[in-house]
Every structure is written in C-alpha cells, then in structure tokens.
Amino acid sequence: MTEAGSGEAPAPVVLALVAARNEAERVGATVTALRALPAVAEVLVVSDGSTDATAAGALGAGAHCLELPRNLGKGGALNAGLAALMGRVAERVSPEPVALLLADGDLGSSAARLDRVLAPVLAGDADLAIADLPPQQGAGGFGLAMGLARQGMARVTGRRMSEPLSGQRAIRWEALPALLPFAPGFGVEVAMTMDALRAGLRVVEVEADLRHAATGKDLAGLLHRG
C-alpha cells in the first residue's frame, strides 16, 4: 500500500468487460484470470440471453453480472455492459479507470495473458490495443470473414490489420467517446477499429498467446463468422 506523501503515483485502474452467451463451462476460469491481473479492479460479465449457468459461473468467480433477458448480440451486450460500468463510475461505486479491457468469455485461464495487451495502453503508447492471437487448435472455417474484414478495412482506412476480428482489446478510457456506441452484432470489432483509425487514435496490435473455444465448419460456426 502506498503511504500518503510518498510521492508514488497511484496504480492504474482497469475495468474489464466480458460479453458471454452460454459460456458456463469457461466463464468462471476467464473471470478468475482477469481478476488476477494486477491492474484489473473489477470484472463485469454480461450474460447475453444465456440459457445456461453463465451468470452463476461469473458470480461464483467474483465478477459482477448483468443478465440480459434476451440475446442482443455481442455489440448490444457490450453497449449494455459499458453503460452499466459508466453508471457505476459516475456514481463512484466503481473507481475511475484508466482503461477498459474487453475479453471474450471463452478465454479461460489464457485471459491471464491479456496483460500484454493492456501494457501499451497503460504506458500511454496506444489508445486501442488489439490482441493478435496465434492459430487456434481445432479451429475451422475458411478464412473468408477474416479476409473480407482485412480487405474492407484496408480499402476504407488504408491500414491492414492482422487480427481485425479479435475481441480481446484494451481501450484508453478517455478515448471511448470516439468509439461509441459500439456497432451491433458481430460487426463490433471491425467497426470499432475503423472508428478508431478515422478518429486518429493510436491503434496497435500485440501478439498474445490467448486460447478460445473455436468455431468449426458446421452450420453454427459458419453463421457465427457470417
């Protein structure tokens, strides 16, 4: 604990926001890993119309939880969660943060490696840091969604991103107004990056060994990527 008058700067405060739908098996481990990060003061999980025990798993691991009565899609869930966090900060229930950390609910224990993504934002070197993930074991798909996202973003902004669809992100709290509201559905990451680049924010990609539950080549996986 820092003593009064010691002259040491206070530790940075990070609020973590997790949108999760039917992630009861992994959300508890994700929350535990996020709460172990030194800068993370609170974790809020938005259970996006889940029909399983996602909310119970999040609460049991020490997160706050916002349960949505119906599925809004990832962008809608993040908007709802961020509104709740901003309300808590405004009412001084939660501390004023330096950064917002976005994480998917299925990262499990690998979420502990998000400190690499937070680092450039906390150091003041970036406004938006995006995790560049390694190839995922068992991942299916044909790369269509990733390729289209890269091409579209390059055409509109002139910047080619390695991981345009990555949901693991750190955002400087003061930069958030330039990115809000988040786009609905699963277009949230591409739209967020494009908004950041258009606003002249400093955007970096950071390699991080994160692992998530991959979507395969079945109908559900194809619909997810579409």
C-alpha positions as CSV (number, residue, x, y, z in Angstrom):
1,M,0.0,0.0,0.0
2,T,1.3,3.5,-0.9
3,E,1.8,5.7,2.1
4,A,0.4,9.3,2.0
5,G,3.1,11.7,0.9
6,S,5.4,9.0,-0.5
7,G,5.2,10.7,-3.9
8,E,4.4,7.4,-5.7
9,A,1.9,7.5,-8.5
10,P,-1.3,5.5,-7.8
11,A,-1.6,2.2,-9.6
12,P,-3.6,2.3,-12.9
13,V,-7.1,1.1,-12.7
14,V,-8.7,-1.1,-15.3
15,L,-12.3,-2.3,-15.6
16,A,-12.8,-5.5,-17.5
17,L,-16.0,-6.1,-19.6
18,V,-16.9,-9.6,-20.8
19,A,-19.8,-10.4,-23.2
20,A,-20.8,-14.0,-22.8
21,R,-23.5,-16.2,-24.1
22,N,-23.8,-19.8,-22.9
23,E,-20.3,-19.9,-21.6
24,A,-20.9,-21.6,-18.3
25,E,-18.1,-24.1,-18.7
26,R,-15.4,-21.4,-19.3
27,V,-16.5,-18.1,-18.0
28,G,-15.5,-18.8,-14.4
29,A,-11.9,-19.5,-15.4
30,T,-11.9,-16.4,-17.6
31,V,-13.1,-14.2,-14.7
32,T,-10.6,-15.7,-12.3
33,A,-7.7,-15.0,-14.7
34,L,-8.9,-11.4,-15.4
35,R,-9.2,-10.7,-11.7
36,A,-5.6,-11.9,-11.1
37,L,-4.3,-9.2,-13.4
38,P,-2.8,-6.5,-11.1
39,A,-4.4,-3.5,-12.8
40,V,-7.9,-5.0,-13.0
41,A,-10.1,-3.6,-10.3
42,E,-13.5,-5.1,-11.4
43,V,-14.9,-7.5,-13.9
44,L,-18.4,-7.2,-15.3
45,V,-19.8,-10.1,-17.3
46,V,-22.9,-9.5,-19.5
47,S,-24.8,-12.7,-19.8
48,D,-26.3,-12.1,-23.3
49,G,-29.6,-14.0,-23.0
50,S,-27.8,-17.2,-21.9
51,T,-29.9,-20.3,-21.2
52,D,-27.2,-22.0,-19.1
53,A,-25.4,-21.1,-15.9
54,T,-23.2,-18.4,-17.3
55,A,-24.4,-15.8,-14.8
56,A,-23.8,-18.2,-11.9
57,G,-20.3,-19.1,-13.1
58,A,-19.4,-15.4,-13.4
59,L,-20.7,-14.5,-10.0
60,G,-19.1,-17.5,-8.4
61,A,-15.7,-16.4,-9.7
62,G,-16.1,-12.9,-8.3
63,A,-17.4,-10.9,-11.2
64,H,-20.4,-8.5,-11.3
65,C,-23.0,-9.8,-13.7
66,L,-25.6,-8.1,-15.9
67,E,-28.2,-10.6,-17.1
68,L,-30.0,-9.6,-20.3
69,P,-33.4,-11.2,-20.7
70,R,-32.9,-11.8,-24.4
71,N,-29.9,-12.1,-26.8
72,L,-28.8,-8.7,-28.1
73,G,-25.7,-9.9,-30.0
74,K,-22.1,-9.0,-28.9
75,G,-22.3,-5.3,-29.8
76,G,-25.5,-4.8,-27.9
77,A,-24.3,-6.7,-24.9
78,L,-21.1,-4.6,-24.8
79,N,-23.1,-1.4,-25.1
80,A,-25.4,-2.5,-22.2
81,G,-22.4,-3.5,-20.1
82,L,-20.4,-0.4,-20.7
83,A,-23.5,1.8,-19.9
84,A,-23.7,-0.1,-16.5
85,L,-19.9,0.4,-15.9
86,M,-20.1,4.1,-16.8
87,G,-23.0,4.5,-14.4
88,R,-21.1,2.8,-11.6
89,V,-18.1,5.1,-12.2
90,A,-20.3,8.2,-12.3
91,E,-21.9,7.2,-9.0
92,R,-18.4,6.4,-7.6
93,V,-19.4,2.9,-6.9
94,S,-16.5,1.8,-9.2
95,P,-13.1,3.6,-9.4
96,E,-12.3,6.0,-12.2
97,P,-10.4,3.8,-14.7
98,V,-7.5,4.4,-17.0
99,A,-8.6,1.7,-19.4
100,L,-11.3,-0.6,-20.4
101,L,-10.4,-4.2,-21.1
102,L,-12.6,-6.3,-23.4
103,A,-12.4,-10.0,-23.3
104,D,-14.4,-12.9,-24.6
105,G,-16.0,-15.3,-22.1
106,D,-14.4,-18.4,-23.5
107,L,-10.7,-17.5,-23.0
108,G,-10.5,-19.5,-19.8
109,S,-7.2,-19.3,-17.9
110,S,-5.4,-17.8,-21.0
111,A,-7.1,-14.5,-20.2
112,A,-4.2,-14.0,-17.7
113,R,-2.0,-13.1,-20.7
114,L,-4.1,-10.1,-21.5
115,D,-1.5,-8.1,-19.5
116,R,0.5,-7.9,-22.8
117,V,-2.5,-6.2,-24.5
118,L,-3.0,-3.8,-21.6
119,A,0.7,-2.8,-21.4
120,P,0.8,-0.2,-24.3
121,V,-2.4,1.5,-23.2
122,L,-1.3,1.7,-19.6
123,A,2.1,3.0,-20.7
124,G,0.4,5.8,-22.7
125,D,1.7,4.5,-26.0
126,A,-1.7,3.5,-27.5
127,D,-5.3,4.4,-27.4
128,L,-6.5,1.0,-28.6
129,A,-4.5,-2.2,-28.4
130,I,-5.8,-5.4,-30.1
131,A,-4.6,-8.9,-29.4
132,D,-3.1,-10.8,-32.3
133,L,-3.8,-14.4,-31.5
134,P,-1.8,-17.5,-32.7
135,P,-3.6,-20.1,-34.8
136,Q,-6.2,-21.8,-32.7
137,Q,-6.0,-25.6,-32.3
138,G,-9.1,-27.2,-33.8
139,A,-10.3,-24.0,-35.4
140,G,-12.3,-24.5,-38.6
141,G,-13.5,-22.1,-41.2
142,F,-12.1,-21.0,-44.5
143,G,-10.7,-17.5,-43.6
144,L,-13.5,-15.8,-45.6
145,A,-14.6,-13.5,-42.8
146,M,-11.1,-12.6,-41.8
147,G,-10.1,-11.9,-45.4
148,L,-13.1,-9.7,-46.1
149,A,-12.5,-7.8,-42.9
150,R,-8.9,-7.1,-43.8
151,Q,-9.6,-6.0,-47.3
152,G,-12.6,-3.8,-46.4
153,M,-10.6,-2.1,-43.6
154,A,-7.6,-1.5,-45.8
155,R,-9.7,-0.1,-48.5
156,V,-11.5,2.3,-46.2
157,T,-8.7,3.3,-43.8
158,G,-5.5,2.4,-45.6
159,R,-4.4,0.2,-42.7
160,R,-4.1,-3.5,-43.0
161,M,-4.7,-5.3,-39.7
162,S,-3.5,-8.8,-38.8
163,E,-6.5,-9.5,-36.5
164,P,-9.4,-7.3,-37.5
165,L,-11.9,-9.7,-35.8
166,S,-10.1,-10.0,-32.4
167,G,-12.4,-9.3,-29.5
168,Q,-9.6,-9.0,-27.0
169,R,-8.9,-5.3,-26.7
170,A,-7.7,-2.6,-24.3
171,I,-9.0,0.9,-24.7
172,R,-7.9,4.1,-23.1
173,W,-11.0,5.2,-21.1
174,E,-10.8,8.8,-22.4
175,A,-10.7,7.6,-26.0
176,L,-14.1,5.7,-25.6
177,P,-16.3,8.5,-26.8
178,A,-14.8,8.3,-30.3
179,L,-15.9,4.6,-30.5
180,L,-19.4,4.8,-29.1
181,P,-21.9,3.4,-29.5
182,F,-20.4,0.0,-30.4
183,A,-21.8,-1.5,-33.6
184,P,-24.5,-4.1,-33.1
185,G,-24.0,-7.8,-33.5
186,F,-20.7,-9.4,-34.5
187,G,-19.5,-6.4,-36.6
188,V,-18.5,-4.6,-33.4
189,E,-14.7,-5.3,-33.7
190,V,-14.3,-4.2,-37.3
191,A,-16.4,-1.1,-36.8
192,M,-14.5,-0.2,-33.6
193,T,-11.2,-0.4,-35.3
194,M,-12.4,1.7,-38.3
195,D,-13.8,4.3,-36.0
196,A,-10.5,4.5,-34.1
197,L,-8.5,4.9,-37.2
198,R,-10.8,7.5,-38.6
199,A,-10.6,9.4,-35.3
200,G,-6.8,9.4,-35.5
201,L,-6.4,7.2,-32.4
202,R,-3.2,5.3,-31.9
203,V,-4.0,1.7,-32.7
204,V,-1.6,-1.2,-32.2
205,E,-1.7,-4.9,-32.4
206,V,0.0,-7.0,-29.7
207,E,0.9,-10.7,-30.0
208,A,-0.7,-12.6,-27.1
209,D,-1.0,-16.4,-26.6
210,L,-4.7,-16.5,-26.0
211,R,-6.9,-19.5,-26.5
212,H,-10.7,-19.6,-27.1
213,A,-13.3,-22.2,-28.0
214,A,-13.0,-22.3,-31.8
215,T,-16.0,-22.3,-34.1
216,G,-15.9,-25.0,-36.6
217,K,-17.1,-25.7,-40.1
218,D,-20.6,-26.7,-39.0
219,L,-23.7,-24.5,-39.7
220,A,-23.4,-22.7,-36.3
221,G,-19.8,-21.9,-36.9
222,L,-20.5,-20.6,-40.4
223,L,-23.3,-18.4,-39.2
224,H,-21.2,-17.0,-36.4
225,R,-18.5,-15.9,-38.8
226,G,-21.0,-14.7,-41.4
